Amino acid sequence: MVVHLSDELAWIEECYPIDDELGHKHVSVYVLGDEQLVLVDSGSFLHRTAIADQIETLAADATIAALVLSHSDYPHAANVRPFVEQGVELVASSGSPAQQGLPDATKCDIGGEMTIAGRRMSFIDPPLADRSHTTWIFDHGTKTLFTADGFGSRHQPGSCTATSRDLESGIPPAAIESFHRHELPWLRYVDPERLRMALAAILDEYETAWIAPCHGHPIAAEHVRDYLTALINGAEAIATERELSE
């Protein structure tokens, strides 16, 4: 399903069930622009047909100009090939795109900035990632921070297309902790306070209207503080469990 977050930002929501306890996991694609479209990530091969259909609808009166990858593992890059074959510009953060199976990609520099299809985009070294070549992407036009595997959350059936604004009690802290516990297990070795400071520094530098994770509900600016509190509390719980088990 397509959810329009603003005039120039659309969320293509896809997800799949994990189990009754963990609920569903989002695997999302975002679309920027109106006439010249820029995709952020390409989604999972499990949702290839549905994603293609939704992008085709969005692009009915527009051109897909570029596809920007946060990183190149399957939930993010599984549907790259059809876009490359159509002549869509591919931008990737890998140190060596060819070695990652992306020989046609333009390399973006983590810590740098590029103009892509007329859009100013910054590439951030993320404190939360599951691959070393991951970047977070900030689109200056819509003030959207695309956080790949960071800022995620599980969700229950019935809230698949919800943003933080649609959840009466906000994104449940337990869903935030569950996501990071299972997806980023190295958090058990991280100092939660240093993590908080690193995330706060990014949010201070980049004023966001939306945080747009691949694996969670889009988070509106007014809910970022609550989300960050829940994330750090979850990180503290994960780290404490490690200390108790040693």
N, C-alpha and C positions, 0 to 999 in steps of 0.2 A: 504494500500500500504506500502511496505517496502522501506525505504530510508536509505542507508548506509552512516553514518556520518564519519566513519573511518573503518579501517580493522577489529576492534574488537568492533564496536558500531553500532547497527542498530536501527532505529526508526520505529516502527509499528504505522503508522498514521491512526487513526480513528477519525471521528468527526460527529456531527449532527447539523442541523440547529436550531437556536433558534427563530429568526424572522428577518424580512428584515432590521431592524435597527441595531440589535446586531450582525447579521451574524451567523457564525458557532462557535462551541466550540469543541476544540480538547479533546479527551479522549485517551491518548496514552499509549503504552507499549514500553519499551526499552529492548534490548537484548545485553548482553556483552559476548565477547569471540568468539572462533572459534571452538574448539573441545568440551570443557566443557562450556555450555552456562549458564549464569545467567540472569534471567528475573528480571526487576525492574517494579513492579506492574503487575496486571493481566488484567486490563481493565474492561469495562462495560459489563453487561449481554446483552445490546442492540447489541453489536458487537461480541458476543461470537463465532459465527461460523467463521466470517472473521478473527478474531485474531487467532483462533485455526489453520486455514488453513495456515496463514502466518508463524506462529511459526513452523508448521510441515515442511514447505518448508525450513526455516532457519536451522532446526535441521536434515535435510536429512542425513548429514554426521557428525552429532555431537550428543551429549547427553545433555539433559536439566538437569543440576545438581541442580539448586537452583532457588527459587523464593523469592525475597526480597520485602517486602511491605513497602511503605512509611507510610501508615496508613490503617485502615481496613474499610473505608466506601465504598459504592458500586462502584463508578467509578474506584476504585483502586484494590478492592479485590473481585469483583463479580465472578471471574472465577477461584478462588483458588482450589476448590474441585477436579476438574479433575487432576490437577497436583499432589496434595497430594495422590490421588488414584494410580498414576503412580510411587510413591516413590520419588518424587522430594522434596528436603529439602525446608522447608518453614521457613523464617526468618521474624519476626515481631517486631515492636517497642512498641507494647502495654505493659502497666505495668502489665497486666494479660491477656495474649493471650487467655486463655480458656474462660474468661468472655466476650471476644470480638468475640466468636464463632470460635476461632482458636486453638483448643486444641492440635493440632499436631505441633504447631510452636515452633521454637527455638527463645528465646527472645534475641534481641540485646539491648544494653544499649545506650540510647541517651547520647552523649558525649564520647562514647567509640569507639572501633575499633574491627573488626573481620576479619579473613581470611575465605572467602567463595568460595569453588571450586577453591582454589589457588589464589583468588583475594583479595588484601588488600582493605578493605572498611571501611570508617569512617562514623559515625552517628552523625549528627549535630542537635542541638536544633534550630529550625528555627524561625526567626522573623516574617515570613509570614506563617500562617497555619489556617485551619478551624477546627481542632480537637486537643485536648491537647496531644494525643499520637502520633502526627505526628513527623517524622524525615526527614531531608534531608540526602541524601546519596552521599558520594564522593567516586568514584572509582579511586584509585591512578594509576592504569595501563593506563587508557585512559584519565585521568584528567577530568573526567566528573562529574558535580554537578547536581544530580537529585533533583529537587526542588518541587516536588508534586504540591501543589496548589499555590505556589509562582512563580513569574516571568512569569505569564500567559498573554494571550492576546486573544481577539476575532479575527476572520478573516473572510474575504468575500469569496464567492464561486470563485474558480479559483486559490486560493492560499493555498489550504488545505495541500499540501505536501511541501510547501516552508519552507526552513530554513531562518535565517536572511541573509544568503549570496545570496539567490535567490530573495530577495525583494529590488528592485532598490533604493527605498527611505527609506529602513529599516522598522522595525515594526512600524506601525503608532502609535504615542502617544495616540490618541483618543481610539485606540483598547486596549492599555495597561490600560488606566484609566477606560474604560468601564468594563473590566474584573474584576479589583480589586474593583470597586464600587459595583458590583453585587455579587461577590463571597466572598469578605471579608469585610462585612459592618462595622465591628468594626474599620476599618481604620479611620473612622471619629473622633475617640477618641485618635488617635496616634499622637505624635509629629513627624512630617516628618523628622526633623533633626536627632532625635535619631534613627529613622528607617534607615536613610541613613548611619549613623555611624555603626549600627549593621550589615547591609549588607556589608558595605565596609570592616569591620573587618573579616568577613568570606571570602570574596574574596581575602583579603591580605594573609590569612592563607593558603587557598587552591587555588593554581594557576590552573585555569580552561582552558581547550581547548574548552569545550562545557558546556553551561548550558542547562539542559534537563528537561523542565517542562512537567507535564502531560497534562496541559490545555493550551498549547501555542506552538508557533514556537520554535524549538531549536535555541539557541543563540550562535553564534560563538564568540570566545574570543575577536576578534577585534570589536565586536558590543556591548559588555557588558556595556561599559561606557555610550553609547548613550541610551541603554535601561534603565539603572539605573537612568539617568537624567530624562527620561520621567516618570518613575515610581514615583520618588520623587515629580516631578511637579504634577502628578496626585493625589498623597497623599495630597499635599498641597491644591489642589482644593477641594478635598473631605472634609478635615478638615475645610477649610474656609466656606464651605456651612453649616456645623454644627454650627459654631460660628454665622453666620448670622441668622440662624433659631431660636436661643435661645432667 
